[in-house]
Amino acid sequence: MIGLILLGMFLVLMILGVPIAFVIAIVAFVGIFNVPYIPEVTVPVKMMNGINSFVLLAVPLFILAANLMNSGKISEKLIQLSLAIVGRIRGGLAHANILVSMIFAGVSGSAQADTAGVGKILIPTMKKQGYDTETAVGVTAASSTIGVIIPPSIPMIIFAGLTNASIGALFLGGIIPGILIGVGMMVYVYILARKRNYPKAAKTAPRELVKLLIETIPALLTPVIIIGGIITGFFTATEAAAVASLYTFIISMFYYKTIKWKDMPKILTDTLALSSLSLFALAAASALGELMSFYQLGLLAQEFFANNIGTKWLFILIIIGFFLFIGTFMDAIPAMILFVPVILPTSIAFGMDPVHLGLIVVMTLAIGLVTPPYGLCLLLAAKIGNLSIERSLFAVLPYILIVLAVLLFVAFFPSIAFYIPNLLNPSL
């Protein structure tokens, strides 16, 4: 009975528009308060323990690196480089939008930072050059989801912390899927651009291209340092995040000279604000996880799948469908905290590698970033482009289908995603 009441409370609070982190915390407290065997102090204790992790320090540090990139106008330089590379193709600005998202993904690990940083520049520029608003918003929002697939990835770090999966293997496993998504989006944009006769930029002279490449080499080295350090074991994901933040600060302050000391308080304040949202949701979800453990939801889920789902492929389809639904109204971090521990035993029973499960979950929840009512990347892009959510959703649908196609490909042919991890470091 209490379970139905808690579920009803969860749904009512969500409908009322209460932030998801507070919804989870309230449900956890009320639920534990009504269990005589669990003291109420468990809620704050579990919340503290939930974020008392060295691995989770990577979350604010990667967000800081992304904020430093945006504030230091490094993203603008990456846009210039991307435009120089693909601008001569029909629909060049849209292609550059996708390419810079792929590059940006290798630094920040945050899709929202990509949407904000790239969207503020490219959406108005695309509209001025004759692109319709739907295309400008759709391609910006959709391509930013690559930010949580190509390493580094904050959701992958959270998943690794939950399951003890190899962060290095998850990071390397996201490279091919991220590239496939980016290429798929560029193919669609090319077809759309030819149909609508979108403009293309003049061909960049080789000398100018080399000059832009030299200017952006320090920024392009960031993902090399991060991924290289992790897979070689030189430093952990958290240490990589710290190095990325420090390195980005140094090149922004002293090489590009686009950040001043007076800018740092705002950058740090914005970083703390964004980090606190994710980490509070994580803390609240840890408390709710204790309640779910009391009711043995993981065991119940395992028994259900064992008795009703006899094949691995059907289990994978159910997981994808479930997280597609959850992602429409919940951020990836609390969604994983709540439900990954529930499905993990069953996935292991079916013989799934935790890294494979992680790629499926992260890629599925990435789609949630562009599906209302949560759809944070879609909301940001729509706001920048001054476009209604309904029209924005319609514009982003073809790109969602591309991500979904790559997701199913990775789900049923995992050897493709594991090619790079096995090639560079078979021990991962």
C-alpha positions as CSV (number, residue, x, y, z in Angstrom):
1,M,0.0,0.0,0.0
2,I,2.8,2.4,1.0
3,G,4.5,1.7,-2.4
4,L,1.4,2.8,-4.3
5,I,1.1,6.0,-2.2
6,L,4.8,6.8,-2.8
7,L,4.3,6.2,-6.6
8,G,1.3,8.5,-6.6
9,M,3.2,11.1,-4.7
10,F,6.1,10.9,-7.2
11,L,3.7,11.4,-10.1
12,V,1.8,14.2,-8.5
13,L,4.9,16.2,-7.6
14,M,6.3,15.7,-11.1
15,I,3.0,17.0,-12.6
16,L,3.1,20.0,-10.3
17,G,6.5,20.8,-11.7
18,V,8.6,20.2,-8.6
19,P,12.3,19.8,-9.6
20,I,13.1,16.1,-10.0
21,A,15.9,16.2,-7.3
22,F,13.4,17.5,-4.7
23,V,10.8,15.0,-5.8
24,I,13.2,12.1,-5.2
25,A,14.3,13.5,-1.9
26,I,10.7,14.0,-0.6
27,V,9.6,10.5,-1.7
28,A,12.7,9.0,-0.1
29,F,12.1,10.8,3.2
30,V,8.4,10.0,3.3
31,G,9.0,6.4,2.4
32,I,11.8,5.8,4.9
33,F,9.8,7.7,7.6
34,N,7.0,5.0,7.2
35,V,9.4,2.1,7.5
36,P,9.8,1.2,11.2
37,Y,13.0,-0.7,10.6
38,I,14.9,2.2,9.0
39,P,15.7,5.3,11.1
40,E,15.0,8.7,9.6
41,V,18.6,9.7,9.9
42,T,19.3,7.3,7.1
43,V,18.1,9.9,4.6
44,P,20.9,12.5,5.2
45,V,23.4,9.8,5.8
46,K,22.7,8.1,2.5
47,M,22.6,11.5,0.8
48,M,26.1,12.3,2.1
49,N,27.5,8.9,1.3
50,G,26.0,9.1,-2.2
51,I,28.2,12.0,-3.1
52,N,31.2,11.2,-0.9
53,S,33.1,9.7,-3.8
54,F,36.4,10.6,-5.4
55,V,35.0,9.6,-8.8
56,L,32.2,12.1,-8.5
57,L,34.7,15.0,-8.2
58,A,35.0,14.6,-12.0
59,V,31.5,16.0,-12.5
60,P,32.1,19.6,-11.3
61,L,35.6,19.6,-12.8
62,F,34.5,18.6,-16.3
63,I,31.7,21.2,-16.0
64,L,34.4,23.8,-15.0
65,A,36.4,22.8,-18.1
66,A,33.4,23.4,-20.3
67,N,32.6,26.8,-18.7
68,L,36.2,27.8,-19.2
69,M,36.1,26.8,-22.8
70,N,32.9,28.8,-23.4
71,S,34.0,31.8,-21.4
72,G,37.5,31.7,-23.0
73,K,35.8,31.7,-26.4
74,I,37.7,28.5,-27.3
75,S,34.4,27.2,-28.7
76,E,34.4,30.1,-31.2
77,K,37.8,29.0,-32.4
78,L,36.7,25.4,-32.8
79,I,33.7,26.7,-34.8
80,Q,36.0,28.6,-37.1
81,L,38.1,25.5,-37.6
82,S,35.1,23.3,-38.2
83,L,33.7,25.8,-40.8
84,A,37.0,25.9,-42.5
85,I,37.0,22.0,-42.8
86,V,33.4,21.4,-43.9
87,G,32.0,24.9,-44.8
88,R,32.5,24.4,-48.5
89,I,29.9,21.6,-48.5
90,R,26.3,22.5,-49.2
91,G,24.8,23.5,-45.8
92,G,28.3,24.1,-44.5
93,L,27.2,25.9,-41.3
94,A,25.0,23.0,-40.3
95,H,27.9,20.6,-40.9
96,A,30.2,22.7,-38.9
97,N,27.6,22.7,-36.1
98,I,27.8,18.9,-36.0
99,L,31.5,18.7,-36.3
100,V,32.2,21.2,-33.5
101,S,29.8,19.3,-31.3
102,M,31.9,16.2,-31.9
103,I,35.1,18.1,-31.0
104,F,33.6,19.9,-28.0
105,A,32.4,16.5,-26.8
106,G,36.0,15.4,-26.4
107,V,36.6,18.1,-23.9
108,S,33.6,18.9,-21.7
109,G,31.5,15.7,-21.3
110,S,28.4,17.9,-21.0
111,A,25.8,18.2,-23.7
112,Q,24.2,21.2,-22.1
113,A,27.4,23.1,-22.2
114,D,27.7,22.3,-25.9
115,T,24.2,23.5,-26.6
116,A,24.7,26.8,-24.7
117,G,28.2,27.5,-26.0
118,V,27.8,26.5,-29.6
119,G,24.1,27.5,-29.9
120,K,24.6,31.1,-28.9
121,I,26.9,31.6,-31.8
122,L,25.7,29.3,-34.6
123,I,21.9,29.5,-34.2
124,P,21.7,33.3,-34.9
125,T,24.4,33.0,-37.6
126,M,22.6,30.2,-39.4
127,K,19.3,32.2,-39.3
128,K,21.1,35.2,-40.8
129,Q,22.5,33.1,-43.6
130,G,19.2,31.8,-44.7
131,Y,18.6,28.6,-42.7
132,D,15.1,28.2,-41.3
133,T,14.9,28.4,-37.5
134,E,13.8,24.8,-37.3
135,T,17.0,23.5,-38.9
136,A,19.2,25.8,-36.8
137,V,17.6,24.7,-33.6
138,G,17.2,21.0,-34.5
139,V,20.8,20.4,-35.6
140,T,22.2,22.3,-32.6
141,A,20.1,20.5,-30.0
142,A,20.5,17.1,-31.6
143,S,24.3,17.3,-32.3
144,S,24.9,18.4,-28.7
145,T,23.8,14.9,-27.5
146,I,27.0,13.6,-28.8
147,G,28.7,15.4,-25.9
148,V,27.7,12.5,-23.5
149,I,28.7,9.8,-25.9
150,I,32.1,10.8,-27.2
151,P,34.5,10.8,-24.2
152,P,34.8,12.2,-21.7
153,S,31.2,11.8,-20.5
154,I,29.8,12.7,-17.2
155,P,27.0,10.1,-17.3
156,M,29.6,7.4,-18.1
157,I,31.5,8.4,-15.0
158,I,28.3,8.1,-12.9
159,F,27.6,4.7,-14.5
160,A,31.1,3.4,-13.8
161,G,30.7,4.6,-10.2
162,L,27.5,2.6,-9.8
163,T,28.7,-0.6,-11.4
164,N,32.4,-0.7,-11.1
165,A,32.7,-0.8,-14.9
166,S,35.9,0.4,-16.4
167,I,35.7,4.1,-17.1
168,G,38.5,3.7,-19.7
169,A,36.5,1.0,-21.6
170,L,33.3,3.1,-21.4
171,F,35.1,6.2,-22.8
172,L,36.8,4.3,-25.6
173,G,33.5,2.4,-26.4
174,G,31.7,5.7,-26.9
175,I,34.1,6.9,-29.7
176,I,32.8,4.9,-32.6
177,P,29.0,5.3,-31.8
178,G,29.6,9.1,-31.4
179,I,31.3,9.3,-34.7
180,L,28.6,7.2,-36.4
181,I,25.9,9.5,-35.0
182,G,27.8,12.6,-36.2
183,V,28.3,11.2,-39.7
184,G,24.7,10.1,-39.9
185,M,23.5,13.6,-39.0
186,M,25.9,15.1,-41.5
187,V,24.5,12.8,-44.2
188,Y,20.9,13.9,-43.4
189,V,22.0,17.6,-43.3
190,Y,23.6,17.2,-46.7
191,I,20.4,15.8,-48.2
192,L,18.3,18.5,-46.5
193,A,20.7,21.2,-47.7
194,R,20.5,20.2,-51.3
195,K,16.7,20.0,-51.1
196,R,16.4,23.5,-49.6
197,N,19.5,25.0,-51.3
198,Y,21.2,26.1,-48.1
199,P,24.3,28.2,-48.6
200,K,27.9,27.0,-48.6
201,A,31.0,28.9,-47.6
202,A,33.9,29.6,-49.9
203,K,36.7,27.1,-49.9
204,T,39.3,27.9,-47.2
205,A,42.8,28.4,-48.6
206,P,45.3,25.7,-47.4
207,R,47.4,28.4,-45.7
208,E,44.4,29.7,-43.8
209,L,43.4,26.2,-42.8
210,V,46.9,25.5,-41.5
211,K,46.8,28.7,-39.6
212,L,43.5,27.9,-37.9
213,L,44.7,24.4,-37.1
214,I,47.8,25.7,-35.4
215,E,45.7,28.2,-33.4
216,T,43.4,25.4,-32.2
217,I,46.0,22.7,-31.5
218,P,46.2,23.6,-27.8
219,A,42.4,23.1,-27.5
220,L,42.4,20.0,-29.6
221,L,45.1,18.4,-27.4
222,T,42.7,18.4,-24.4
223,P,40.8,15.2,-25.3
224,V,44.1,13.6,-26.2
225,I,45.5,14.4,-22.7
226,I,42.2,13.2,-21.0
227,I,41.7,9.9,-22.9
228,G,45.4,9.2,-23.2
229,G,46.0,9.6,-19.5
230,I,43.1,7.4,-18.6
231,I,43.8,4.5,-20.9
232,T,47.5,4.5,-20.1
233,G,46.7,4.5,-16.4
234,F,48.6,7.7,-15.8
235,F,45.7,9.2,-14.0
236,T,42.1,8.5,-13.1
237,A,39.0,10.0,-14.6
238,T,38.8,12.5,-11.7
239,E,42.5,13.4,-12.1
240,A,41.9,13.7,-15.8
241,A,39.0,16.2,-15.2
242,A,41.3,18.2,-12.9
243,V,44.0,18.3,-15.5
244,A,41.5,19.3,-18.2
245,S,40.2,22.2,-16.0
246,L,43.7,23.4,-15.3
247,Y,44.9,23.0,-18.9
248,T,41.9,24.8,-20.2
249,F,42.4,27.6,-17.7
250,I,46.1,28.0,-18.7
251,I,45.5,28.1,-22.5
252,S,42.5,30.5,-22.1
253,M,44.3,32.8,-19.7
254,F,47.8,32.8,-21.1
255,Y,47.7,31.4,-24.6
256,Y,44.5,32.7,-26.1
257,K,44.3,35.5,-23.4
258,T,40.5,35.4,-23.6
259,I,39.8,35.1,-19.9
260,K,40.7,37.7,-17.3
261,W,41.1,37.2,-13.5
262,K,37.9,39.2,-13.1
263,D,36.0,36.6,-15.1
264,M,36.8,33.8,-12.7
265,P,34.2,34.4,-9.9
266,K,31.4,34.2,-12.4
267,I,32.8,31.1,-14.1
268,L,33.2,29.4,-10.7
269,T,29.7,30.5,-9.6
270,D,28.2,29.1,-12.7
271,T,30.1,25.9,-12.3
272,L,28.9,25.5,-8.7
273,A,25.3,26.2,-9.7
274,L,25.3,23.6,-12.5
275,S,27.2,21.0,-10.4
276,S,24.9,21.4,-7.4
277,L,21.9,20.4,-9.5
278,S,23.4,17.2,-10.6
279,L,25.0,16.3,-7.3
280,F,21.9,17.0,-5.2
281,A,19.9,14.8,-7.6
282,L,22.5,12.1,-7.1
283,A,22.4,12.5,-3.3
284,A,18.6,12.3,-3.2
285,A,18.6,9.3,-5.5
286,S,21.1,7.5,-3.2
287,A,18.6,7.9,-0.3
288,L,15.7,6.6,-2.5
289,G,18.0,3.7,-3.5
290,E,18.0,2.6,0.2
291,L,14.2,2.5,0.2
292,M,14.2,0.5,-3.1
293,S,16.7,-1.9,-1.6
294,F,14.3,-2.4,1.4
295,Y,11.5,-3.4,-0.9
296,Q,14.0,-5.6,-2.9
297,L,13.0,-4.0,-6.2
298,G,16.2,-5.4,-7.8
299,L,15.4,-8.9,-6.8
300,L,11.8,-8.5,-8.0
301,A,12.9,-7.1,-11.3
302,Q,15.3,-10.0,-11.8
303,E,12.6,-12.6,-11.0
304,F,10.2,-10.8,-13.4
305,F,12.7,-10.9,-16.3
306,A,13.7,-14.5,-15.5
307,N,10.1,-15.7,-15.5
308,N,8.8,-13.6,-18.4
309,I,11.7,-12.6,-20.6
310,G,13.7,-15.5,-21.9
311,T,16.0,-13.8,-24.4
312,K,18.8,-11.3,-24.1
313,W,17.7,-9.3,-27.2
314,L,14.2,-8.8,-25.8
315,F,15.6,-7.7,-22.5
316,I,17.8,-5.1,-24.3
317,L,14.7,-3.8,-26.2
318,I,12.8,-3.4,-23.0
319,I,15.7,-1.6,-21.4
320,I,15.9,0.8,-24.3
321,G,12.2,1.4,-24.3
322,F,12.2,2.0,-20.5
323,F,15.0,4.5,-20.5
324,L,13.6,6.3,-23.5
325,F,10.4,6.8,-21.5
326,I,12.3,7.8,-18.3
327,G,14.6,10.2,-20.2
328,T,11.6,12.3,-21.3
329,F,11.1,13.6,-17.7
330,M,14.3,12.8,-15.8
331,D,17.9,13.7,-16.1
332,A,20.4,10.9,-16.9
333,I,22.1,11.0,-13.5
334,P,19.1,10.4,-11.2
335,A,17.7,8.0,-13.8
336,M,20.8,5.8,-13.6
337,I,21.1,6.1,-9.9
338,L,17.5,4.8,-9.5
339,F,17.3,2.1,-12.1
340,V,20.7,0.8,-13.0
341,P,21.1,-1.1,-9.7
342,V,17.7,-2.6,-10.4
343,I,18.5,-3.9,-13.9
344,L,22.2,-4.7,-13.4
345,P,21.8,-8.2,-11.8
346,T,19.5,-9.2,-14.6
347,S,21.9,-7.9,-17.3
348,I,24.7,-9.9,-15.7
349,A,22.5,-13.0,-15.6
350,F,21.9,-12.6,-19.3
351,G,25.7,-12.4,-19.8
352,M,25.9,-8.7,-20.7
353,D,29.1,-6.9,-20.1
354,P,28.5,-3.9,-17.8
355,V,30.4,-1.7,-20.3
356,H,27.9,-2.8,-23.0
357,L,25.0,-2.0,-20.7
358,G,26.5,1.3,-19.9
359,L,26.8,2.3,-23.5
360,I,23.2,1.4,-24.1
361,V,21.9,3.3,-21.1
362,V,23.9,6.4,-21.7
363,M,23.0,6.6,-25.4
364,T,19.4,6.0,-24.7
365,L,19.3,8.7,-22.0
366,A,21.1,11.0,-24.4
367,I,18.0,11.0,-26.5
368,G,16.1,12.3,-23.5
369,L,18.1,15.5,-23.7
370,V,16.1,16.4,-26.8
371,T,12.6,15.0,-25.9
372,P,10.1,17.1,-23.9
373,P,9.1,17.7,-21.3
374,Y,12.6,17.4,-19.8
375,G,14.7,17.7,-23.0
376,L,17.1,20.3,-21.6
377,C,19.2,20.6,-24.7
378,L,16.1,21.1,-26.8
379,L,14.8,23.7,-24.4
380,L,18.1,25.6,-24.5
381,A,18.3,25.6,-28.3
382,A,14.6,26.5,-28.6
383,K,15.1,29.5,-26.3
384,I,18.1,30.7,-28.2
385,G,16.3,30.4,-31.5
386,N,13.1,31.8,-30.1
387,L,11.2,28.7,-31.4
388,S,8.2,26.9,-29.8
389,I,8.9,23.5,-28.2
390,E,6.4,21.9,-30.6
391,R,8.2,23.1,-33.7
392,S,11.6,22.3,-32.1
393,L,10.6,18.7,-31.4
394,F,9.4,18.3,-35.0
395,A,12.7,19.6,-36.3
396,V,14.8,17.3,-34.1
397,L,12.8,14.1,-34.8
398,P,15.0,13.0,-37.9
399,Y,18.1,13.3,-35.8
400,I,16.5,11.3,-32.9
401,L,15.9,8.5,-35.4
402,I,19.6,8.6,-36.4
403,V,20.7,8.3,-32.8
404,L,18.2,5.5,-32.2
405,A,19.5,3.6,-35.3
406,V,23.1,3.8,-34.0
407,L,21.9,2.8,-30.5
408,L,20.2,-0.4,-31.9
409,F,23.3,-1.1,-33.9
410,V,25.5,-0.9,-30.8
411,A,23.0,-2.8,-28.7
412,F,23.0,-5.8,-31.1
413,F,26.5,-5.6,-32.5
414,P,28.6,-4.6,-29.5
415,S,31.8,-5.8,-31.1
416,I,31.7,-2.5,-33.2
417,A,31.8,-0.3,-30.1
418,F,34.4,-2.5,-28.4
419,Y,36.8,-2.4,-31.4
420,I,38.8,0.6,-30.1
421,P,38.9,-0.6,-26.4
422,N,40.1,-4.0,-27.5
423,L,42.6,-2.5,-30.0
424,L,44.2,0.1,-27.6
425,N,43.9,-1.8,-24.3
426,P,42.5,-5.3,-24.4
427,S,42.8,-5.5,-20.6
428,L,40.0,-2.9,-20.2
